[in-house]
Amino acid sequence: MAKSYKKLRAELEARPDYEAQAAAARERLAAEDEAYLRRLGDLRRARHMTQVEMSRRLRVAQPSLSRMERQADLYVSTLRRCVEAMGGQLEIHAIFPDVDYEIRFDDFEQIDHDNPDLGEELPQAL
């Protein structure tokens, strides 16, 4: 016979290790949420950086950074520079059932030169 949700929950909460297990599960879920960020702005906030700080590191105007963070599609070089400005390193992998390939880009300097997303100068007020 099936138990009601209310009874199952009461049984779980009555266990002596319930609070510790629930806290561990919440921490695990929070870590998973942080690991699967969907947008560049989410990553920046998870790294405890403001748009102003990030835009100064990238040497772009803050509104330009705001626009980049909302874009659905970025140049790889733009993403790499943003990740590096946050103190990280960008790696790209093609993952197949039998093998994981790291994809490398050797000429980022030329890619950066051709990339219009990061071509804006900072306003003199900053």
C-alpha positions as CSV (number, residue, x, y, z in Angstrom):
1,M,0.0,0.0,0.0
2,A,1.3,3.4,-0.9
3,K,2.1,6.0,1.8
4,S,1.1,9.6,1.6
5,Y,3.7,12.3,1.1
6,K,2.9,13.7,4.5
7,K,3.7,10.4,6.2
8,L,6.9,9.8,4.2
9,R,8.1,13.3,5.0
10,A,7.3,12.8,8.7
11,E,9.3,9.6,8.7
12,L,12.3,11.2,7.0
13,E,12.3,14.2,9.4
14,A,12.2,11.8,12.3
15,R,15.5,10.2,11.4
16,P,18.4,11.4,13.6
17,D,20.6,12.2,10.6
18,Y,17.9,14.1,8.6
19,E,19.2,17.6,9.2
20,A,22.8,16.7,8.2
21,Q,21.7,14.8,5.1
22,A,19.3,17.6,4.1
23,A,22.1,20.3,4.6
24,A,24.5,18.1,2.5
25,A,22.0,17.8,-0.2
26,R,21.4,21.5,-0.3
27,E,25.1,22.2,-0.5
28,R,25.5,19.6,-3.3
29,L,22.6,21.2,-5.3
30,A,24.0,24.7,-4.8
31,A,27.4,23.5,-6.1
32,E,25.8,21.9,-9.1
33,D,23.8,25.1,-9.8
34,E,27.0,27.1,-9.8
35,A,28.8,24.6,-12.0
36,Y,26.1,24.8,-14.7
37,L,25.8,28.6,-15.1
38,R,24.1,29.5,-18.3
39,R,25.3,33.0,-19.0
40,L,28.5,35.0,-18.7
41,G,26.9,37.4,-16.2
42,D,26.1,34.5,-14.0
43,L,29.7,33.4,-14.0
44,R,30.9,36.9,-13.3
45,R,28.5,37.2,-10.3
46,A,29.6,33.8,-9.0
47,R,33.2,35.1,-9.1
48,H,32.0,38.1,-7.0
49,M,32.8,40.7,-9.6
50,T,30.9,43.7,-10.6
51,Q,30.4,44.8,-14.2
52,V,32.5,47.9,-13.5
53,E,35.4,45.9,-12.2
54,M,35.1,43.4,-15.1
55,S,34.9,46.2,-17.7
56,R,38.0,47.8,-16.3
57,R,39.9,44.6,-16.6
58,L,38.8,44.1,-20.1
59,R,39.3,47.7,-21.0
60,V,35.8,48.1,-22.4
61,A,32.9,50.4,-21.5
62,Q,30.5,48.9,-18.9
63,P,27.5,49.1,-21.2
64,S,29.5,47.1,-23.8
65,L,30.1,44.4,-21.1
66,S,26.5,44.4,-20.2
67,R,25.6,43.8,-23.9
68,M,28.1,41.0,-24.2
69,E,26.7,39.3,-21.1
70,R,23.3,39.2,-22.7
71,Q,24.4,37.9,-26.0
72,A,23.4,34.3,-26.9
73,D,26.4,33.9,-29.2
74,L,30.0,35.1,-28.5
75,Y,33.3,34.9,-30.2
76,V,35.5,32.3,-28.5
77,S,38.2,35.0,-28.1
78,T,35.7,37.2,-26.3
79,L,34.7,34.4,-24.0
80,R,38.4,33.6,-23.4
81,R,39.3,37.2,-22.5
82,C,36.3,37.4,-20.1
83,V,37.2,34.2,-18.4
84,E,40.9,35.3,-18.1
85,A,39.7,38.7,-16.7
86,M,38.0,36.7,-13.9
87,G,41.2,34.8,-13.2
88,G,40.3,31.6,-15.1
89,Q,41.4,29.8,-18.2
90,L,39.1,28.8,-21.0
91,E,39.2,25.2,-22.2
92,I,37.0,23.9,-25.0
93,H,36.4,20.1,-25.3
94,A,34.5,18.0,-27.8
95,I,33.1,15.1,-25.8
96,F,32.2,11.9,-27.5
97,P,31.1,8.6,-25.9
98,D,34.6,7.1,-26.5
99,V,37.0,10.1,-26.2
100,D,37.3,13.7,-25.0
101,Y,39.2,16.1,-27.4
102,E,40.6,19.4,-26.2
103,I,40.2,22.0,-28.9
104,R,43.1,24.5,-29.1
105,F,43.2,27.8,-30.8
106,D,46.8,28.9,-31.5
107,D,46.4,32.3,-32.9
108,F,44.3,34.2,-30.4
109,E,46.2,37.4,-31.0
110,Q,45.0,37.6,-34.6
111,I,41.5,36.5,-33.5
112,D,41.4,39.3,-30.9
113,H,42.5,41.8,-33.5
114,D,39.6,40.8,-35.8
115,N,37.1,40.6,-33.0
116,P,34.7,43.7,-33.0
117,D,33.2,42.9,-29.6
118,L,36.3,44.1,-27.7
119,G,37.4,46.9,-29.9
120,E,35.8,49.7,-27.9
121,E,38.0,52.0,-25.8
122,L,37.1,52.9,-22.2
123,P,35.6,56.3,-21.8
124,Q,38.1,58.8,-20.3
125,A,35.9,59.2,-17.1
126,L,36.9,55.7,-15.9
